Amino acid sequence: MDYSRVQQENCIACGLCQLKAPHLFDYDAEGIAYFKPDHNQSVTPIPDSERTAFKAAYQQCPTHAIQHQKGPFQICNTNKNA
């Protein structure tokens, strides 16, 4: 299974990820993107039904802030506002 998160310190709030994958990405109060299914905690897999949308957002992110890997990320917290 593939997992995702947004490396928020690299996000420039351009809006492309939410435009390309509105079910997967949203913005915090400061306009910084996060992975919506688990509020950027990297514990929820990308739904199969959203793979195409995810790929479009991932490939078009201008700062490469969107990350993905085959398993959950080994981090405590990627949400700077949590």
TIRO-2110 file (N, C-alpha, C; in Angstrom, 1 decimal):
// TIRO-2110
0.8, -1.2, 0.0, N, 1, A
0.0, 0.0, 0.0, CA, 1, A
0.9, 1.2, 0.0, C, 1, A
0.4, 2.3, -0.7, N, 2, A
1.1, 3.5, -0.7, CA, 2, A
0.5, 4.5, 0.3, C, 2, A
1.4, 5.3, 0.9, N, 3, A
1.1, 6.3, 1.9, CA, 3, A
1.6, 7.6, 1.4, C, 3, A
1.1, 8.7, 1.9, N, 4, A
1.5, 10.0, 1.6, CA, 4, A
1.5, 11.0, 2.7, C, 4, A
2.2, 12.1, 2.5, N, 5, A
2.2, 13.2, 3.4, CA, 5, A
2.7, 14.4, 2.7, C, 5, A
2.5, 15.6, 3.2, N, 6, A
3.0, 16.8, 2.6, CA, 6, A
4.1, 17.3, 3.6, C, 6, A
5.3, 17.5, 3.0, N, 7, A
6.4, 18.1, 3.8, CA, 7, A
6.1, 19.6, 3.8, C, 7, A
5.4, 20.0, 4.9, N, 8, A
4.8, 21.3, 4.9, CA, 8, A
5.8, 22.4, 4.9, C, 8, A
7.0, 22.2, 5.3, N, 9, A
8.0, 23.3, 5.2, CA, 9, A
8.4, 23.6, 3.8, C, 9, A
8.1, 22.7, 2.9, N, 10, A
8.3, 22.9, 1.4, CA, 10, A
7.1, 23.4, 0.7, C, 10, A
6.0, 23.4, 1.3, N, 11, A
4.7, 23.8, 0.6, CA, 11, A
4.7, 25.3, 0.4, C, 11, A
4.4, 25.7, -0.8, N, 12, A
4.2, 27.2, -1.1, CA, 12, A
2.8, 27.6, -1.3, C, 12, A
1.9, 26.7, -1.0, N, 13, A
0.4, 27.0, -1.0, CA, 13, A
0.0, 27.4, -2.4, C, 13, A
0.5, 26.7, -3.4, N, 14, A
0.1, 27.1, -4.8, CA, 14, A
-1.3, 26.6, -5.2, C, 14, A
-1.8, 25.6, -4.5, N, 15, A
-3.1, 25.1, -4.8, CA, 15, A
-3.2, 23.9, -5.8, C, 15, A
-2.1, 23.6, -6.4, N, 16, A
-2.2, 22.5, -7.4, CA, 16, A
-2.6, 21.1, -6.8, C, 16, A
-2.2, 20.8, -5.7, N, 17, A
-2.5, 19.5, -5.1, CA, 17, A
-4.0, 19.4, -4.9, C, 17, A
-4.6, 20.4, -4.3, N, 18, A
-6.0, 20.3, -4.0, CA, 18, A
-6.8, 20.4, -5.3, C, 18, A
-6.3, 21.1, -6.3, N, 19, A
-7.0, 21.2, -7.6, CA, 19, A
-7.0, 19.8, -8.2, C, 19, A
-5.9, 19.1, -8.2, N, 20, A
-5.7, 17.8, -8.9, CA, 20, A
-6.3, 16.7, -8.1, C, 20, A
-6.3, 16.8, -6.8, N, 21, A
-6.8, 15.7, -5.9, CA, 21, A
-7.5, 16.2, -4.7, C, 21, A
-8.7, 16.8, -4.9, N, 22, A
-9.5, 17.4, -3.8, CA, 22, A
-9.9, 16.5, -2.7, C, 22, A
-10.0, 15.2, -2.9, N, 23, A
-10.3, 14.3, -1.9, CA, 23, A
-9.1, 13.9, -1.0, C, 23, A
-7.9, 14.3, -1.5, N, 24, A
-6.7, 13.9, -0.8, CA, 24, A
-6.0, 15.0, -0.1, C, 24, A
-6.1, 16.2, -0.6, N, 25, A
-5.4, 17.3, -0.1, CA, 25, A
-6.3, 18.5, 0.3, C, 25, A
-5.9, 19.1, 1.4, N, 26, A
-6.6, 20.3, 1.9, CA, 26, A
-5.6, 21.3, 2.5, C, 26, A
-6.1, 22.4, 3.0, N, 27, A
-5.2, 23.4, 3.5, CA, 27, A
-5.5, 23.7, 5.0, C, 27, A
-4.5, 24.0, 5.7, N, 28, A
-4.7, 24.5, 7.1, CA, 28, A
-5.0, 26.0, 7.1, C, 28, A
-5.1, 26.5, 8.3, N, 29, A
-5.5, 27.9, 8.5, CA, 29, A
-4.5, 28.9, 7.8, C, 29, A
-3.2, 28.4, 7.7, N, 30, A
-2.2, 29.3, 7.1, CA, 30, A
-2.1, 29.0, 5.6, C, 30, A
-2.9, 28.2, 5.0, N, 31, A
-2.9, 27.9, 3.6, CA, 31, A
-1.9, 26.8, 3.2, C, 31, A
-1.3, 26.1, 4.1, N, 32, A
-0.4, 25.1, 3.8, CA, 32, A
-1.1, 23.7, 3.7, C, 32, A
-0.7, 23.0, 2.6, N, 33, A
-1.4, 21.8, 2.3, CA, 33, A
-1.1, 20.7, 3.3, C, 33, A
-2.0, 19.7, 3.4, N, 34, A
-1.8, 18.5, 4.2, CA, 34, A
-2.6, 17.4, 3.5, C, 34, A
-2.1, 16.1, 3.8, N, 35, A
-2.8, 14.9, 3.3, CA, 35, A
-4.1, 14.7, 4.1, C, 35, A
-5.2, 14.9, 3.5, N, 36, A
-6.5, 15.0, 4.1, CA, 36, A
-7.0, 13.7, 4.8, C, 36, A
-6.8, 12.5, 4.2, N, 37, A
-7.4, 11.3, 4.9, CA, 37, A
-6.9, 11.1, 6.3, C, 37, A
-5.7, 11.5, 6.7, N, 38, A
-5.3, 11.3, 8.1, CA, 38, A
-4.6, 12.6, 8.7, C, 38, A
-5.0, 13.7, 8.1, N, 39, A
-4.5, 15.0, 8.6, CA, 39, A
-2.9, 15.0, 8.6, C, 39, A
-2.3, 14.5, 7.6, N, 40, A
-0.9, 14.5, 7.4, CA, 40, A
-0.1, 13.6, 8.4, C, 40, A
-0.8, 12.6, 9.0, N, 41, A
-0.1, 11.8, 9.9, CA, 41, A
0.6, 10.6, 9.2, C, 41, A
0.3, 10.3, 8.0, N, 42, A
1.0, 9.3, 7.2, CA, 42, A
0.7, 7.9, 7.7, C, 42, A
-0.5, 7.7, 8.1, N, 43, A
-0.9, 6.3, 8.6, CA, 43, A
-2.1, 5.7, 7.8, C, 43, A
-2.7, 6.5, 6.9, N, 44, A
-3.8, 6.0, 6.1, CA, 44, A
-3.3, 5.8, 4.7, C, 44, A
-3.5, 4.7, 4.1, N, 45, A
-3.1, 4.5, 2.7, CA, 45, A
-3.9, 5.3, 1.7, C, 45, A
-3.3, 5.6, 0.6, N, 46, A
-4.0, 6.3, -0.5, CA, 46, A
-5.0, 5.3, -1.0, C, 46, A
-6.3, 5.8, -1.1, N, 47, A
-7.3, 4.9, -1.6, CA, 47, A
-7.1, 4.5, -3.1, C, 47, A
-7.4, 3.3, -3.4, N, 48, A
-7.2, 2.9, -4.8, CA, 48, A
-8.0, 3.8, -5.8, C, 48, A
-9.1, 4.2, -5.4, N, 49, A
-10.0, 5.0, -6.2, CA, 49, A
-9.4, 6.4, -6.5, C, 49, A
-8.3, 6.8, -5.7, N, 50, A
-7.7, 8.1, -5.8, CA, 50, A
-6.3, 8.1, -6.3, C, 50, A
-5.9, 6.9, -6.8, N, 51, A
-4.5, 6.8, -7.3, CA, 51, A
-4.1, 7.7, -8.5, C, 51, A
-5.0, 7.8, -9.4, N, 52, A
-4.8, 8.7, -10.6, CA, 52, A
-4.7, 10.1, -10.2, C, 52, A
-5.6, 10.6, -9.3, N, 53, A
-5.6, 12.0, -8.9, CA, 53, A
-4.4, 12.2, -8.0, C, 53, A
-4.0, 11.3, -7.2, N, 54, A
-2.8, 11.4, -6.4, CA, 54, A
-1.6, 11.6, -7.3, C, 54, A
-1.5, 10.7, -8.3, N, 55, A
-0.3, 10.8, -9.2, CA, 55, A
-0.2, 12.2, -9.9, C, 55, A
-1.3, 12.7, -10.3, N, 56, A
-1.3, 14.0, -10.9, CA, 56, A
-0.8, 15.1, -10.0, C, 56, A
-1.3, 15.1, -8.7, N, 57, A
-0.9, 16.1, -7.7, CA, 57, A
0.6, 15.9, -7.4, C, 57, A
1.0, 14.7, -7.2, N, 58, A
2.4, 14.4, -6.9, CA, 58, A
3.3, 14.9, -8.0, C, 58, A
3.0, 14.5, -9.2, N, 59, A
3.9, 14.9, -10.3, CA, 59, A
3.9, 16.4, -10.6, C, 59, A
2.9, 17.1, -10.3, N, 60, A
2.8, 18.5, -10.6, CA, 60, A
3.2, 19.5, -9.4, C, 60, A
3.4, 18.9, -8.3, N, 61, A
3.8, 19.8, -7.1, CA, 61, A
5.1, 20.4, -7.5, C, 61, A
5.2, 21.8, -7.5, N, 62, A
6.4, 22.5, -8.0, CA, 62, A
7.6, 22.4, -7.0, C, 62, A
7.3, 22.1, -5.7, N, 63, A
8.4, 22.1, -4.8, CA, 63, A
8.6, 20.6, -4.3, C, 63, A
7.9, 19.7, -4.8, N, 64, A
8.1, 18.3, -4.4, CA, 64, A
7.8, 18.1, -3.0, C, 64, A
6.8, 18.9, -2.4, N, 65, A
6.4, 18.8, -1.0, CA, 65, A
5.6, 17.5, -0.8, C, 65, A
5.0, 17.0, -1.8, N, 66, A
4.2, 15.8, -1.6, CA, 66, A
5.1, 14.6, -1.6, C, 66, A
5.0, 13.8, -0.6, N, 67, A
5.9, 12.6, -0.5, CA, 67, A
5.0, 11.3, -0.5, C, 67, A
5.6, 10.2, -1.0, N, 68, A
4.9, 8.9, -0.9, CA, 68, A
5.9, 7.8, -0.7, C, 68, A
5.4, 6.7, -0.1, N, 69, A
6.2, 5.5, 0.0, CA, 69, A
5.3, 4.4, 0.2, C, 69, A
5.8, 3.1, 0.2, N, 70, A
5.1, 1.9, 0.3, CA, 70, A
4.5, 1.6, 1.6, C, 70, A
5.0, 2.2, 2.7, N, 71, A
4.5, 1.9, 4.0, CA, 71, A
4.3, 3.2, 4.8, C, 71, A
3.7, 3.2, 6.0, N, 72, A
3.6, 4.4, 6.8, CA, 72, A
4.9, 5.1, 7.0, C, 72, A
5.0, 6.4, 7.1, N, 73, A
6.2, 7.1, 7.4, CA, 73, A
6.5, 6.9, 8.9, C, 73, A
7.8, 6.8, 9.2, N, 74, A
8.2, 6.6, 10.6, CA, 74, A
8.6, 8.0, 11.2, C, 74, A
7.6, 8.7, 11.4, N, 75, A
7.7, 10.1, 12.0, CA, 75, A
6.7, 10.3, 13.1, C, 75, A
6.9, 11.2, 14.0, N, 76, A
5.9, 11.5, 15.0, CA, 76, A
4.9, 12.4, 14.5, C, 76, A
5.3, 13.5, 13.8, N, 77, A
4.3, 14.5, 13.4, CA, 77, A
4.9, 15.3, 12.3, C, 77, A
4.1, 15.4, 11.2, N, 78, A
4.5, 16.3, 10.0, CA, 78, A
3.6, 17.5, 9.9, C, 78, A
2.7, 17.6, 10.8, N, 79, A
1.8, 18.8, 10.8, CA, 79, A
2.3, 19.8, 11.8, C, 79, A
2.8, 20.9, 11.2, N, 80, A
3.5, 21.9, 12.1, CA, 80, A
2.5, 22.6, 13.0, C, 80, A
1.2, 22.4, 12.7, N, 81, A
0.1, 23.1, 13.6, CA, 81, A
-0.5, 22.2, 14.6, C, 81, A
-0.1, 20.9, 14.6, N, 82, A
-0.7, 20.0, 15.6, CA, 82, A
0.0, 20.1, 16.9, C, 82, A
END
